[in-house]
Amino acid sequence: MNIKDKKEREKKLVSQMILLYCRKKHKRKTLCEECRALDEYARMKSEKCPFMETKTFCSNCKVHCYKPEMRERIREVMRFSGPRMIFHHPITAVRHVIESKRK
């Protein structure tokens, strides 16, 4: 898979997880302002990632480029949305688990 496709897949995955989180926690159909800001930040970080060729996901990266506040927010989203992804986006969830286990 080329880097462009990998970046797009990662951005799509993080956006799906943030949307799922916002729908369940904030009872919104679209992203609230706080979640929209987190989504834009996460997508920007994925786009600018210099390690995209070798890493699987940000959680597996040795360098954490997120600001501490944003890192804690994305962790909260991942902890909540991760286990629920199998019910909302099963193909994406299975692919993520397989890719995570490769490294």
C-alpha positions as CSV (number, residue, x, y, z in Angstrom):
1,M,0.0,0.0,0.0
2,N,1.3,3.4,-0.8
3,I,1.8,6.2,1.7
4,K,-1.1,8.3,0.4
5,D,-3.6,5.5,0.8
6,K,-2.2,4.6,4.2
7,K,-2.6,8.2,5.4
8,E,-6.2,8.4,4.0
9,R,-7.1,5.1,5.7
10,E,-5.7,6.3,9.0
11,K,-7.5,9.7,8.8
12,K,-10.8,7.9,7.9
13,L,-10.4,5.5,10.9
14,V,-9.7,8.3,13.4
15,S,-12.6,10.3,12.1
16,Q,-15.0,7.3,12.4
17,M,-13.8,6.8,16.0
18,I,-14.3,10.4,16.9
19,L,-17.7,10.5,15.3
20,L,-18.8,7.4,17.2
21,Y,-17.5,8.9,20.4
22,C,-19.3,12.2,19.9
23,R,-22.6,10.5,19.0
24,K,-22.6,8.3,22.1
25,K,-21.0,10.7,24.6
26,H,-22.3,14.0,23.5
27,K,-25.6,12.8,21.9
28,R,-24.9,14.5,18.6
29,K,-25.5,13.4,15.1
30,T,-22.7,15.5,13.8
31,L,-19.5,16.5,15.5
32,C,-19.6,19.0,18.3
33,E,-17.1,21.8,18.2
34,E,-14.7,20.1,20.7
35,C,-14.8,16.8,18.7
36,R,-14.4,18.6,15.4
37,A,-11.3,20.4,16.7
38,L,-9.9,17.0,17.8
39,D,-10.7,15.4,14.4
40,E,-9.0,18.2,12.5
41,Y,-6.0,18.0,14.8
42,A,-5.7,14.3,14.4
43,R,-6.1,14.4,10.6
44,M,-3.5,17.1,10.4
45,K,-1.0,15.1,12.5
46,S,-1.6,12.0,10.2
47,E,-1.1,14.1,7.1
48,K,2.2,15.5,8.4
49,C,3.6,12.3,9.9
50,P,7.2,11.6,8.9
51,F,7.0,8.0,10.1
52,M,4.0,6.9,8.0
53,E,6.1,4.5,5.9
54,T,7.2,2.4,8.9
55,K,4.6,2.8,11.6
56,T,1.3,1.1,11.8
57,F,-0.7,3.5,14.0
58,C,0.1,6.5,16.2
59,S,-0.4,4.3,19.3
60,N,2.5,2.2,18.2
61,C,4.8,5.1,17.4
62,K,7.9,5.8,19.5
63,V,7.5,9.5,18.9
64,H,4.4,11.1,20.2
65,C,3.8,14.3,18.3
66,Y,0.4,15.2,19.9
67,K,0.2,18.0,22.4
68,P,-0.4,16.5,25.9
69,E,-4.0,17.7,26.1
70,M,-4.9,16.4,22.6
71,R,-3.1,13.1,23.3
72,E,-5.3,12.6,26.4
73,R,-8.4,13.4,24.5
74,I,-7.6,11.1,21.6
75,R,-6.8,8.3,24.1
76,E,-10.2,8.8,25.7
77,V,-11.8,8.5,22.3
78,M,-9.8,5.4,21.4
79,R,-10.6,3.7,24.7
80,F,-14.3,4.3,24.2
81,S,-14.7,3.8,20.5
82,G,-12.2,1.0,19.9
83,P,-14.2,-1.8,21.4
84,R,-17.4,-0.5,19.7
85,M,-15.9,-0.3,16.2
86,I,-16.7,-3.9,15.6
87,F,-20.4,-3.2,15.7
88,H,-20.3,0.1,13.7
89,H,-17.5,-0.5,11.3
90,P,-16.6,-4.2,11.4
91,I,-14.4,-4.4,8.3
92,T,-12.4,-1.4,9.5
93,A,-12.1,-2.8,13.0
94,V,-10.9,-6.2,11.9
95,R,-8.3,-4.6,9.5
96,H,-7.1,-2.4,12.3
97,V,-6.6,-5.3,14.6
98,I,-4.7,-7.3,12.0
99,E,-2.5,-4.4,11.1
100,S,-1.8,-3.6,14.7
101,K,-0.7,-7.2,15.4
102,R,1.7,-7.3,12.5
103,K,4.1,-5.1,14.3
